[in-house]
Amino acid sequence: MRVYFLSYIPAVLKLNGMYIGAIDGFERRIELDPADRVFAEIVPDKNLHGLNFFLDEDFFRCPPKFCDVYLMQGDALIYIREYAEKDAKIEVKHQSRFCGNLVTVFAQAGLYLSIDGAEYSLTPLPQSFKNFTVKTHTLAGREVLSISNGRHLIIISESGKIIFKNAAHEYEISDTLKITAEFETCTAAQAHCEYGYDGESLSLISAVTEELRPPEKEILHFAFFESILTAADCEKYLSEELKPKAANLKGYLGQFVGVTVPPEKFYLEHGNINAAGLVYPKSENLYEIKYFAVDLADGKIDNLYPVS
């Protein structure tokens, strides 16, 4: 089994006590057998707590919460996305009263949002919320509180419930909620969404995805799969024969949540074909990658098929 390692910050990887090398945003790989129960240690930069675990069948079936695991036709990719801070003291980043609710953002070996009112909730926050702004607004005639880090937006209702928690690089709150979310795609796609509010929950009124730049020919197939994922116009990538089937593509491909580049091993086995890996969730932090390829004719996609 070939296992790839990624880490959101630089770290050192040890296996069975032996130094293997550094891991970061570029893939590092090893060969192992889960039946051998290899003991892994990861020591991160920035004086954060290290991690340790056995790489065995249980790990690949139910990975710990600090990582995401992607299963790839007998191989696997492990992405370490969380490390706990060694400083365990509570540090309040923000605290305010809002409509009878005490809203607190604090750090204690991680970042959290606490809302204490008629009910109590505690929500973990990504490390990107180390810097944020808090504002009050009137949405459809009702008060709401926003917490934004410039990339993600949280909106809290008068009753202290989180009614929105999603990507939003820009937002506008008035009679409706309007947001712009940027996707990390090869066409720099953006989604423009508008939501109505009834005092309890948000409902989507409209959503439009625009692609800001055309893809190069070599990555056109990635742009095509990303256009389906982001609800952009995928028809423009299709041949005249396939355009009538555009509406059926989402159902055919299923509920994938990401598009990725196949590893080197894939191309060694299948040749240099126009293929992409589609990411499908299996559980909270366990995913399966399935591969699909396309045939091109005159710069348009003329055929689409799975690759196993």
TAZIQUI-V133596 format. One record per pair of residues at least 12 apart in sequence whose C-alpha atoms are under 6 Angstrom apart, sorted by the first residue. I is the first residue (numbers start at 0). GAP is how many residues later the second one is. D is the distance in Angstrom with one decimal. If there is no record, write none. Layout:
I_GAP_D + I_GAP_D
This chain:
0_30_5.5 + 0_31_5.4 + 0_32_5.8 + 0_74_5.2 + 1_28_5.7 + 1_29_4.5 + 1_73_5.0 + 2_26_5.4 + 2_27_5.4 + 2_72_5.9 + 2_73_4.9 + 2_74_5.6 + 3_23_5.9 + 3_24_5.4 + 3_25_4.2 + 3_73_4.5 + 4_22_5.6 + 4_23_5.2 + 4_72_5.9 + 4_73_5.0 + 5_17_5.9 + 5_18_5.4 + 5_19_5.6 + 5_21_5.5 + 5_73_4.6 + 6_16_6.0 + 6_17_4.5 + 6_18_5.8 + 6_72_5.6 + 6_73_4.7 + 7_73_5.5 + 8_15_5.7 + 9_13_5.8 + 9_14_4.5 + 9_35_5.8 + 10_12_5.4 + 10_32_5.3 + 10_33_3.9 + 10_34_5.6 + 11_30_5.5 + 11_31_5.1 + 12_28_5.9 + 12_29_4.8 + 13_26_5.7 + 13_27_5.0 + 14_24_5.6 + 14_25_4.6 + 15_23_4.9 + 33_21_6.0 + 33_22_4.2 + 33_23_5.5 + 36_17_5.6 + 36_18_5.4 + 36_19_4.7 + 37_16_5.6 + 37_17_5.2 + 38_14_5.9 + 38_15_4.4 + 39_12_5.5 + 39_13_5.4 + 39_14_5.9 + 47_37_4.8 + 47_38_5.7 + 48_35_5.4 + 48_36_5.8 + 48_37_5.7 + 65_16_4.9 + 66_12_5.5 + 66_13_4.4 + 66_14_5.5 + 67_217_4.8 + 67_218_5.9 + 68_217_5.0 + 69_217_4.7 + 69_218_5.4 + 70_217_4.6 + 70_218_6.0 + 71_217_5.2 + 83_25_5.1 + 84_24_4.5 + 87_20_5.1 + 87_21_5.1 + 88_19_5.7 + 89_17_5.7 + 89_18_4.9 + 90_15_5.5 + 90_16_5.1 + 91_14_4.3 + 92_12_5.4 + 92_13_5.1 + 98_59_5.6 + 100_15_5.4 + 100_16_4.3 + 101_13_5.7 + 101_14_5.1 + 102_12_4.7 + 110_13_6.0 + 110_14_5.2 + 111_12_4.4 + 111_13_5.3 + 128_20_5.7 + 130_18_6.0 + 131_16_5.4 + 131_17_4.2 + 132_14_5.7 + 132_15_5.4 + 133_12_5.6 + 133_13_4.6 + 138_34_5.8 + 138_35_5.1 + 138_36_5.5 + 139_35_4.2 + 143_12_5.6 + 143_13_4.9 + 143_14_6.0 + 149_19_5.3 + 150_16_5.8 + 150_17_5.4 + 150_18_4.5 + 151_14_5.6 + 151_15_4.2 + 151_16_4.9 + 152_12_5.7 + 152_13_5.7 + 152_15_5.6 + 162_38_5.9 + 166_14_5.7 + 167_12_5.5 + 167_13_4.5 + 168_12_5.4 + 175_19_5.7 + 175_20_5.1 + 176_17_5.6 + 176_18_5.1 + 177_15_5.7 + 177_16_4.4 + 178_13_5.9 + 178_14_5.4 + 179_12_4.7 + 186_24_5.4 + 186_25_5.9 + 186_26_5.0 + 186_27_5.8 + 186_28_5.8 + 187_23_6.0 + 187_24_5.6 + 188_21_5.5 + 188_22_4.2 + 188_23_5.9 + 189_19_5.5 + 189_20_5.5 + 190_17_5.7 + 190_18_4.2 + 191_15_5.6 + 191_16_5.3 + 192_13_5.7 + 192_14_4.3 + 193_12_5.3 + 208_23_4.9 + 236_63_5.5 + 237_62_5.2 + 237_63_4.7 + 238_61_5.1 + 238_62_5.6 + 238_63_5.4 + 255_23_5.2 + 255_24_4.5 + 256_22_5.6 + 256_23_6.0 + 257_20_5.8 + 257_21_4.9 + 258_18_5.7 + 258_19_4.8 + 259_17_4.9 + 260_15_5.6 + 260_16_5.9 + 261_15_5.7 + 273_19_5.3 + 273_20_5.7 + 274_17_5.5 + 274_18_3.9 + 275_15_5.7 + 275_16_5.7 + 276_12_5.7 + 276_13_5.5 + 276_14_4.5 + 277_12_5.3 + 290_15_5.9 + 290_16_5.3 + 291_13_5.6 + 291_14_4.2 + 291_15_5.4 + 292_12_5.5
